[in-house]
Amino acid sequence: METARKHGLSGATVFKGVEGFGGHSVVHAARVFDLSTDLPILIEIVDTEEKIRDFIPLLDDMVHEGLVTLETVEIIHYKSGSPKEA
């Protein structure tokens, strides 16, 4: 997410999954009293297709195991407030 912000992409959100499996079919899950570091995450980045395609080579360096998808969306409503200090 920080790399996307530093490269001027419009927005990003990180979602932490509670359970999932991938190419190796190993289930990763959050359990009570479990401090697992291999839980699934989803990072959603929003910008124009061109800017996201330009960012994909950076993802290749960062994502060693996982899935990268590119989806087209229809924006119904967008409203931006004043930027906040980080």
Backbone bond lengths (Angstrom), bond angles and torsions (degrees), N, CA, C in turn:
res aa  C-N    CA-C-N  psi(-1)  N-CA   C-N-CA  omega(-1)  CA-C   N-CA-C  phi
1 M - - - 1.422 - - 1.529 109.97 -
2 E 1.315 116.81 -44.43 1.465 119.73 -179.99 1.531 111.48 -61.44
3 T 1.320 116.67 -38.28 1.463 119.91 179.23 1.522 110.33 -65.15
4 A 1.322 117.32 -40.18 1.467 121.28 177.17 1.526 110.59 -62.20
5 R 1.316 116.57 -42.75 1.472 120.99 179.23 1.523 110.55 -64.16
6 K 1.329 116.38 -44.68 1.461 120.52 -179.01 1.526 112.20 -65.03
7 H 1.330 116.94 -25.77 1.465 120.73 178.58 1.527 112.72 -92.40
8 G 1.335 116.70 10.42 1.464 121.20 172.16 1.507 116.74 78.48
9 L 1.353 117.50 17.52 1.464 118.62 176.84 1.527 109.59 -70.23
10 S 1.316 116.98 153.90 1.471 122.10 -170.74 1.516 115.30 -67.69
11 G 1.330 117.99 -34.52 1.461 119.02 -178.35 1.512 112.00 -171.79
12 A 1.325 115.69 156.74 1.461 121.18 177.55 1.519 108.74 -153.28
13 T 1.322 115.70 146.26 1.458 122.55 177.04 1.513 108.12 -136.06
14 V 1.336 116.67 139.03 1.455 121.81 178.11 1.518 108.35 -109.12
15 F 1.332 116.17 127.90 1.459 122.96 176.51 1.527 107.96 -112.79
16 K 1.320 117.34 130.58 1.458 121.57 177.64 1.520 108.81 -99.02
17 G 1.319 116.09 122.97 1.459 121.19 179.80 1.516 111.53 -81.03
18 V 1.301 116.20 154.66 1.461 120.84 176.66 1.517 111.31 -97.88
19 E 1.325 117.02 -18.38 1.453 120.11 178.45 1.520 109.33 -163.60
20 G 1.322 116.41 146.82 1.451 120.03 177.69 1.510 111.35 -177.59
21 F 1.331 115.74 169.72 1.460 121.28 172.69 1.515 107.99 -145.84
22 G 1.329 115.41 158.82 1.453 119.75 -177.38 1.506 111.99 -130.99
23 G 1.328 115.27 -145.43 1.447 122.21 -173.65 1.518 115.44 -59.00
24 H 1.325 117.41 -26.87 1.467 121.03 -179.91 1.526 112.20 -91.44
25 S 1.327 117.79 -0.72 1.468 124.97 -179.19 1.527 113.52 59.85
26 V 1.328 117.48 22.12 1.465 121.84 175.68 1.527 107.49 -88.28
27 V 1.330 116.32 126.72 1.466 120.39 179.67 1.521 109.22 -81.24
28 H 1.320 115.60 129.03 1.463 123.05 175.61 1.521 105.70 -112.54
29 A 1.326 116.81 124.63 1.463 119.26 -174.69 1.517 110.67 -144.50
30 A 1.330 114.97 149.27 1.462 121.64 174.23 1.523 107.84 -88.83
31 R 1.288 116.26 125.54 1.464 122.42 178.31 1.519 108.73 -120.91
32 V 1.308 117.31 161.62 1.460 121.64 178.26 1.529 108.24 -57.54
33 F 1.314 116.25 134.24 1.468 124.17 179.57 1.531 113.10 64.41
34 D 1.304 117.68 20.04 1.457 122.00 179.56 1.526 108.32 -105.56
35 L 1.314 117.28 127.64 1.462 121.80 178.38 1.528 109.82 -107.70
36 S 1.307 116.89 46.23 1.452 122.81 -176.46 1.528 111.00 -58.27
37 T 1.323 115.33 138.58 1.464 120.39 177.48 1.526 111.79 -104.77
38 D 1.334 116.93 4.08 1.463 119.24 -177.65 1.524 112.98 -112.93
39 L 1.336 116.43 29.33 1.459 119.90 178.16 1.525 110.15 -71.83
40 P 1.319 117.16 151.02 1.464 119.69 179.76 1.528 111.26 -69.16
41 I 1.319 115.47 146.59 1.458 120.93 173.54 1.526 108.60 -132.94
42 L 1.312 114.57 155.12 1.459 122.05 175.52 1.516 106.51 -127.76
43 I 1.304 116.56 126.64 1.461 120.72 175.60 1.521 106.56 -114.19
44 E 1.312 115.39 118.07 1.462 121.05 -179.07 1.520 108.26 -105.04
45 I 1.326 115.91 123.71 1.463 121.91 -179.15 1.518 108.12 -114.65
46 V 1.320 115.99 135.69 1.468 121.30 -177.44 1.523 109.70 -118.69
47 D 1.317 115.37 125.68 1.463 121.91 174.16 1.519 107.66 -175.05
48 T 1.309 116.82 -171.38 1.466 120.15 177.18 1.529 109.50 -71.28
49 E 1.320 115.70 156.46 1.462 120.00 179.34 1.527 110.83 -57.77
50 E 1.315 117.25 -41.32 1.463 121.45 -178.56 1.533 111.50 -60.45
51 K 1.334 116.46 -47.12 1.469 119.74 -179.30 1.527 111.66 -65.97
52 I 1.332 116.58 -37.82 1.459 119.42 179.23 1.530 110.17 -69.19
53 R 1.311 117.88 -41.76 1.475 120.24 178.12 1.536 110.92 -62.17
54 D 1.329 116.91 -35.85 1.467 120.39 176.52 1.534 111.37 -67.17
55 F 1.333 116.73 -26.52 1.470 122.49 -178.59 1.532 112.10 -82.82
56 I 1.317 118.29 -21.50 1.470 122.61 -175.40 1.535 113.20 -55.56
57 P 1.340 121.18 -41.24 1.469 118.60 177.16 1.533 113.35 -57.80
58 L 1.303 117.72 -32.98 1.471 120.49 176.21 1.521 110.49 -67.76
59 L 1.335 116.60 -36.68 1.467 119.82 177.11 1.520 111.01 -63.31
60 D 1.330 116.84 -36.67 1.461 120.56 178.84 1.526 111.22 -57.98
61 D 1.320 117.07 -35.58 1.463 121.35 178.74 1.529 111.99 -76.01
62 M 1.341 117.46 -28.35 1.470 121.22 -174.97 1.525 113.57 -92.69
63 V 1.324 118.18 -35.08 1.464 121.89 -175.49 1.527 108.70 -94.66
64 H 1.340 115.94 103.91 1.458 120.64 -178.84 1.524 110.92 -87.59
65 E 1.308 116.48 -27.36 1.462 121.39 176.41 1.520 106.79 -148.69
66 G 1.305 116.68 124.31 1.452 119.80 -179.08 1.515 110.79 154.76
67 L 1.297 114.92 -165.78 1.458 122.25 -174.43 1.521 108.42 -131.94
68 V 1.311 116.11 133.84 1.458 121.88 175.66 1.523 106.60 -118.15
69 T 1.325 116.82 125.86 1.465 120.67 178.19 1.526 109.45 -123.33
70 L 1.311 115.76 158.12 1.456 122.20 175.85 1.522 106.70 -125.80
71 E 1.308 116.21 120.06 1.462 121.72 -176.65 1.519 110.05 -119.85
72 T 1.312 116.21 143.94 1.456 121.67 173.07 1.520 107.96 -94.29
73 V 1.316 116.27 132.95 1.464 120.65 179.94 1.526 109.66 -126.09
74 E 1.307 115.21 158.22 1.457 121.81 173.52 1.519 106.92 -106.06
75 I 1.325 116.85 119.53 1.462 120.88 179.55 1.520 108.03 -85.07
76 I 1.326 115.15 119.40 1.458 121.22 -179.00 1.524 111.13 -87.77
77 H 1.316 115.82 -39.59 1.460 120.31 -177.06 1.512 108.76 -150.41
78 Y 1.310 117.20 136.71 1.454 121.21 176.22 1.516 108.23 -137.98
79 K 1.317 115.61 132.39 1.458 120.51 179.60 1.527 106.64 -143.54
80 S 1.310 116.40 128.12 1.459 120.53 -178.67 1.520 109.42 -120.39
81 G 1.313 115.67 133.09 1.451 121.04 176.13 1.520 110.61 -92.07
82 S 1.308 115.93 -167.52 1.455 120.96 177.82 1.524 109.88 -70.66
83 P 1.334 117.16 141.62 1.472 118.68 178.08 1.532 110.18 -64.75
84 K 1.313 115.57 143.50 1.465 121.27 179.52 1.509 108.91 -105.28
85 E 1.299 116.20 149.95 1.462 121.82 177.07 1.513 109.66 -69.15
86 A 1.328 117.38 138.61 1.470 122.01 178.95 1.507 111.21 -82.92
